[in-house]
Amino acid sequence: MADKLGKLNQTKLAVDREAFDKLEPAIHTKARLAIVSVLAANESLSFTELRDGLRLTDGNLAAHLRALEQAGLVRLRKIGNPNKPTTAVSLSAAGRSAFARYLEGLEHIVKRYR
């Protein structure tokens, strides 16, 4: 490992830092990455579909969605019966862009160190 690190030049390290900078901190936890990945493949999902599909608790999913919403990465909308609304969750345009950048960063890192 030390030999490999010794051979890296500053230009290559700068490119690597740029790739790591693309790893959006709001997405980088396991549950949030799962949420964003599933939403990227779907236009919108209900809170219940996400909870059941990802096997998260209500509280855990709510906390992660709140963090993603505060980061501007997801949209939450109440739809249906006003007395018992369904929460629809979708990626925002910023969320789709952030996820694409995240994937680009991961792809670069994987190719670089394979």
C-alpha positions as a LaTeX table, in Angstrom:
\begin{tabular}{lrrr}
\hline
Residue & $x$ (\AA) & $y$ (\AA) & $z$ (\AA) \\
\hline
Met1 & 0.00 & 0.00 & 0.00 \\
Ala2 & 2.79 & 2.42 & 0.88 \\
Asp3 & 4.47 & 1.70 & $-2.48$ \\
Lys4 & 1.26 & 2.52 & $-4.34$ \\
Leu5 & 0.78 & 5.75 & $-2.38$ \\
Gly6 & 4.38 & 6.74 & $-2.98$ \\
Lys7 & 3.87 & 6.53 & $-6.75$ \\
Leu8 & 0.83 & 8.85 & $-6.82$ \\
Asn9 & 1.56 & 12.35 & $-7.99$ \\
Gln10 & $-0.22$ & 15.51 & $-6.85$ \\
Thr11 & $-2.27$ & 15.80 & $-10.07$ \\
Lys12 & $-3.69$ & 12.31 & $-9.64$ \\
Leu13 & $-4.43$ & 13.01 & $-5.98$ \\
Ala14 & $-6.27$ & 16.22 & $-6.93$ \\
Val15 & $-8.44$ & 14.25 & $-9.37$ \\
Asp16 & $-9.14$ & 11.69 & $-6.65$ \\
Arg17 & $-10.14$ & 14.44 & $-4.19$ \\
Glu18 & $-12.55$ & 15.80 & $-6.80$ \\
Ala19 & $-14.13$ & 12.34 & $-7.11$ \\
Phe20 & $-14.50$ & 12.05 & $-3.34$ \\
Asp21 & $-15.99$ & 15.56 & $-3.21$ \\
Lys22 & $-18.81$ & 14.29 & $-5.46$ \\
Leu23 & $-19.88$ & 11.90 & $-2.70$ \\
Glu24 & $-22.75$ & 13.97 & $-1.31$ \\
Pro25 & $-22.70$ & 13.61 & 2.49 \\
Ala26 & $-26.51$ & 13.71 & 2.70 \\
Ile27 & $-26.68$ & 10.60 & 0.47 \\
His28 & $-23.68$ & 8.72 & 1.80 \\
Thr29 & $-25.29$ & 6.78 & 4.66 \\
Lys30 & $-26.54$ & 3.28 & 3.88 \\
Ala31 & $-30.25$ & 4.01 & 4.38 \\
Arg32 & $-30.18$ & 7.33 & 2.49 \\
Leu33 & $-28.28$ & 5.80 & $-0.40$ \\
Ala34 & $-30.92$ & 3.06 & $-0.55$ \\
Ile35 & $-33.75$ & 5.63 & $-0.45$ \\
Val36 & $-32.23$ & 7.79 & $-3.18$ \\
Ser37 & $-31.38$ & 4.76 & $-5.35$ \\
Val38 & $-34.93$ & 3.43 & $-5.19$ \\
Leu39 & $-36.41$ & 6.87 & $-5.86$ \\
Ala40 & $-34.08$ & 7.35 & $-8.85$ \\
Ala41 & $-35.68$ & 4.29 & $-10.44$ \\
Asn42 & $-39.24$ & 5.43 & $-9.66$ \\
Glu43 & $-41.11$ & 8.65 & $-10.31$ \\
Ser44 & $-42.65$ & 8.59 & $-6.84$ \\
Leu45 & $-43.24$ & 6.12 & $-4.02$ \\
Ser46 & $-45.40$ & 6.25 & $-0.93$ \\
Phe47 & $-43.86$ & 6.41 & 2.52 \\
Thr48 & $-45.28$ & 2.91 & 3.14 \\
Glu49 & $-43.74$ & 1.48 & $-0.04$ \\
Leu50 & $-40.34$ & 2.88 & 0.91 \\
Arg51 & $-40.63$ & 1.71 & 4.52 \\
Asp52 & $-41.68$ & $-1.81$ & 3.60 \\
Gly53 & $-39.38$ & $-2.16$ & 0.59 \\
Leu54 & $-36.30$ & $-1.01$ & 2.48 \\
Arg55 & $-37.32$ & $-2.64$ & 5.78 \\
Leu56 & $-36.96$ & 0.56 & 7.80 \\
Thr57 & $-39.00$ & 1.61 & 10.80 \\
Asp58 & $-41.40$ & 4.55 & 10.50 \\
Gly59 & $-39.17$ & 6.69 & 12.70 \\
Asn60 & $-35.96$ & 5.75 & 10.93 \\
Leu61 & $-37.40$ & 6.44 & 7.47 \\
Ala62 & $-38.96$ & 9.70 & 8.64 \\
Ala63 & $-35.64$ & 10.90 & 10.05 \\
His64 & $-33.75$ & 10.06 & 6.85 \\
Leu65 & $-36.44$ & 11.67 & 4.66 \\
Arg66 & $-36.34$ & 14.79 & 6.81 \\
Ala67 & $-32.56$ & 15.05 & 6.32 \\
Leu68 & $-32.88$ & 14.48 & 2.57 \\
Glu69 & $-35.69$ & 17.03 & 2.34 \\
Gln70 & $-33.67$ & 19.62 & 4.28 \\
Ala71 & $-30.81$ & 19.05 & 1.83 \\
Gly72 & $-33.25$ & 19.70 & $-1.02$ \\
Leu73 & $-32.85$ & 16.18 & $-2.44$ \\
Val74 & $-36.41$ & 14.84 & $-2.03$ \\
Arg75 & $-39.94$ & 16.20 & $-2.19$ \\
Leu76 & $-42.64$ & 15.06 & 0.22 \\
Arg77 & $-46.30$ & 15.62 & $-0.69$ \\
Lys78 & $-49.50$ & 14.69 & 1.09 \\
Ile79 & $-51.99$ & 13.20 & $-1.37$ \\
Gly80 & $-55.39$ & 11.49 & $-1.23$ \\
Asn81 & $-57.91$ & 11.56 & 1.59 \\
Pro82 & $-57.43$ & 14.69 & 3.74 \\
Asn83 & $-58.41$ & 12.69 & 6.84 \\
Lys84 & $-55.77$ & 10.03 & 6.17 \\
Pro85 & $-53.35$ & 11.34 & 3.55 \\
Thr86 & $-50.60$ & 9.32 & 1.93 \\
Thr87 & $-47.12$ & 10.78 & 1.86 \\
Ala88 & $-45.68$ & 10.62 & $-1.66$ \\
Val89 & $-41.90$ & 10.82 & $-1.88$ \\
Ser90 & $-39.93$ & 11.71 & $-5.00$ \\
Leu91 & $-36.46$ & 12.92 & $-5.89$ \\
Ser92 & $-36.23$ & 16.62 & $-6.61$ \\
Ala93 & $-34.36$ & 17.85 & $-9.69$ \\
Ala94 & $-31.48$ & 18.72 & $-7.35$ \\
Gly95 & $-31.70$ & 15.20 & $-5.89$ \\
Arg96 & $-31.42$ & 13.60 & $-9.32$ \\
Ser97 & $-28.41$ & 15.78 & $-10.14$ \\
Ala98 & $-26.74$ & 15.06 & $-6.79$ \\
Phe99 & $-27.30$ & 11.32 & $-7.25$ \\
Ala100 & $-25.81$ & 11.44 & $-10.78$ \\
Arg101 & $-22.73$ & 13.28 & $-9.42$ \\
Tyr102 & $-22.50$ & 10.76 & $-6.58$ \\
Leu103 & $-22.52$ & 7.86 & $-9.04$ \\
Glu104 & $-19.89$ & 9.59 & $-11.22$ \\
Gly105 & $-17.65$ & 9.99 & $-8.19$ \\
Leu106 & $-18.07$ & 6.37 & $-7.15$ \\
Glu107 & $-17.46$ & 5.17 & $-10.70$ \\
His108 & $-14.22$ & 7.16 & $-10.92$ \\
Ile109 & $-13.02$ & 5.87 & $-7.55$ \\
Val110 & $-13.82$ & 2.24 & $-8.41$ \\
Lys111 & $-12.11$ & 2.44 & $-11.81$ \\
Arg112 & $-9.10$ & 4.21 & $-10.32$ \\
Tyr113 & $-8.45$ & 1.67 & $-7.59$ \\
Arg114 & $-9.49$ & $-1.56$ & $-9.24$ \\
\hline
\end{tabular}
